[in-house]
Amino acid sequence: MFTILNDYPVKGQFGFQDPATKNLEGVFDLNDRIMYYLIILFVLVLWVFISALLNKNYVNIAHGNLIELIWTLTPAAILWAIGLPSLRLLYMMDEMLDSELTVKAIGNQWYWNYEYTDKESVLVESYMLDDESLELGDLRLLTVDNELVLPVNTSIRLLVTSNDVIHSFGVPSLGLKSDAIPGR
């Protein structure tokens, strides 16, 4: 069966881009779990709020040892249900492997430098194309003259820094986003 991957934003798109890594699939799964908990919590709070408005004797809802125990344990259970999977996912995403290739991405005002630093230093400057230079099928504000080219099935160390101001380096389909901070 033929499937189309959304590797870039599509007009009228709802949701995330298609994941290209297991880490990003884990992020999507965590997002779905948290949304499930939030919907249940919203319905319960709305039910308590409406029943308190409609019930003239709402003192039973607001006071008592049982309700205070529930108000204490429920947020703790929700935090555990959200916290444990998110910590597991953060640990998996931060796992460091021995890299086969090192690339230094340097953010500059209006362009990026990519420096391949392993065997011999190769520097590539990547400028965004202006509207007049775009061809049919190119994406405005996403197409550049020299793209970052990396091999597949290779462990890559990516060092991100900046020369002037804070920049944001990201590849959404890989679940990768890093802020380029000057001097770091």
C-alpha positions in Angstrom: 0.0 0.0 0.0 1.3 3.5 -0.9 1.4 6.0 1.9 2.2 9.7 1.6 4.5 11.1 4.3 3.9 14.6 5.5 7.5 15.8 5.8 6.5 19.4 5.7 3.4 21.4 6.7 0.4 21.0 4.5 -2.4 23.6 4.1 -5.3 22.5 6.3 -3.2 20.0 8.1 -4.4 18.9 11.6 -2.0 17.2 13.9 1.7 16.4 13.7 4.0 15.6 10.8 4.6 11.9 10.2 7.3 10.5 12.6 10.6 9.3 11.2 12.0 8.0 14.5 10.8 5.8 17.4 11.5 8.8 19.7 9.0 10.9 17.9 6.4 8.1 18.0 6.9 8.0 21.8 6.3 11.8 21.9 3.1 11.4 20.0 2.0 8.5 22.3 2.8 10.7 25.4 0.8 13.5 23.9 -2.2 11.2 23.3 -2.0 9.9 26.9 -1.8 13.4 28.4 -4.8 14.6 26.3 -6.8 11.6 27.5 -6.1 12.5 31.1 -6.9 16.1 30.5 -10.3 15.3 28.9 -11.2 13.1 31.9 -10.1 15.7 34.3 -12.0 18.4 32.5 -15.2 16.4 32.5 -14.9 15.7 36.3 -14.2 19.3 37.2 -17.0 20.5 35.0 -19.4 18.0 36.6 -18.4 19.1 40.1 -18.7 22.8 39.1 -22.2 22.4 37.5 -23.4 20.2 40.4 -22.2 22.8 42.9 -24.1 25.5 41.0 -27.3 23.6 40.7 -27.2 22.1 44.2 -28.2 24.5 46.9 -26.7 22.3 49.6 -23.2 22.2 48.1 -21.5 22.0 51.5 -21.2 18.2 51.1 -19.0 18.7 48.0 -16.7 21.3 49.5 -16.0 19.9 53.0 -15.2 16.6 54.6 -12.2 14.3 55.1 -13.1 12.0 52.2 -13.3 14.8 49.6 -10.0 16.3 50.9 -8.3 13.0 50.7 -9.6 12.6 47.1 -8.5 16.2 46.3 -5.0 15.3 47.6 -4.5 11.9 46.0 -6.1 12.6 42.6 -3.5 15.2 41.5 -0.7 13.1 42.8 -2.0 10.1 40.8 -2.3 12.3 37.7 1.3 13.6 38.1 2.6 10.0 38.5 0.6 8.9 35.4 2.1 11.7 33.4 5.5 12.0 35.0 6.7 8.4 34.8 6.2 7.9 31.0 7.6 11.4 30.3 10.8 10.7 32.3 11.2 7.4 30.5 10.8 9.1 27.2 13.3 11.9 28.1 15.8 9.2 29.2 15.4 7.3 25.9 15.7 10.5 23.8 18.9 11.6 25.7 20.7 8.3 25.2 24.1 9.0 23.7 25.7 6.6 21.2 29.2 6.6 19.9 28.9 8.9 16.9 30.3 8.0 13.5 30.0 11.6 12.2 30.1 15.0 13.9 28.4 18.0 12.3 28.5 21.5 13.8 25.5 23.7 12.9 26.3 27.4 13.4 23.4 29.9 13.3 24.0 33.3 11.8 21.7 36.1 11.0 19.7 34.9 8.0 21.7 31.8 7.3 23.3 28.6 8.7 26.8 27.2 8.5 27.3 23.4 8.6 30.7 22.2 9.4 31.6 18.5 8.9 34.5 18.1 11.3 35.6 14.5 11.4 38.2 13.8 8.8 38.8 17.1 7.2 36.8 20.3 7.9 34.2 21.1 5.3 32.1 24.2 5.7 28.8 24.7 3.9 26.8 27.9 4.0 23.0 27.5 3.6 20.9 30.5 2.7 17.1 30.6 2.4 15.9 31.1 -1.1 13.9 34.3 -1.8 10.4 34.2 -3.4 11.7 34.9 -6.9 14.2 32.0 -6.8 11.6 29.4 -5.8 10.7 26.7 -8.4 7.5 24.7 -8.7 7.2 22.4 -5.6 9.6 24.4 -3.4 8.4 25.5 0.0 8.5 29.1 0.9 10.6 29.9 4.0 11.8 26.3 4.0 13.8 25.9 0.9 17.6 26.7 1.0 20.3 26.8 -1.6 22.6 24.2 0.2 20.8 21.7 2.3 22.4 19.8 5.2 23.2 16.3 3.8 23.6 13.5 6.2 24.0 9.7 5.7 21.2 7.4 6.8 21.6 4.6 9.4 24.5 6.5 10.9 25.0 7.8 14.5 25.5 11.5 14.2 26.6 14.0 16.8 25.1 17.4 16.1 26.7 20.4 17.8 24.5 23.5 17.6 25.8 27.0 18.3 25.3 30.6 17.2 27.4 33.5 16.2 25.0 36.4 17.0 21.6 35.8 18.6 19.6 32.8 19.7 18.5 30.6 16.8 16.3 27.5 16.7 17.5 24.4 14.9 14.9 21.7 14.4 13.9 18.8 12.2 10.2 18.1 13.2 10.0 14.7 11.6 12.9 13.4 13.6 11.7 15.0 16.9 14.8 17.1 17.0 14.9 20.7 18.2 17.8 22.6 19.8 18.4 26.2 20.6 21.6 27.7 19.2 22.9 30.0 21.9 26.0 32.2 21.3 29.1 31.0 23.1 27.7 27.5 23.8 
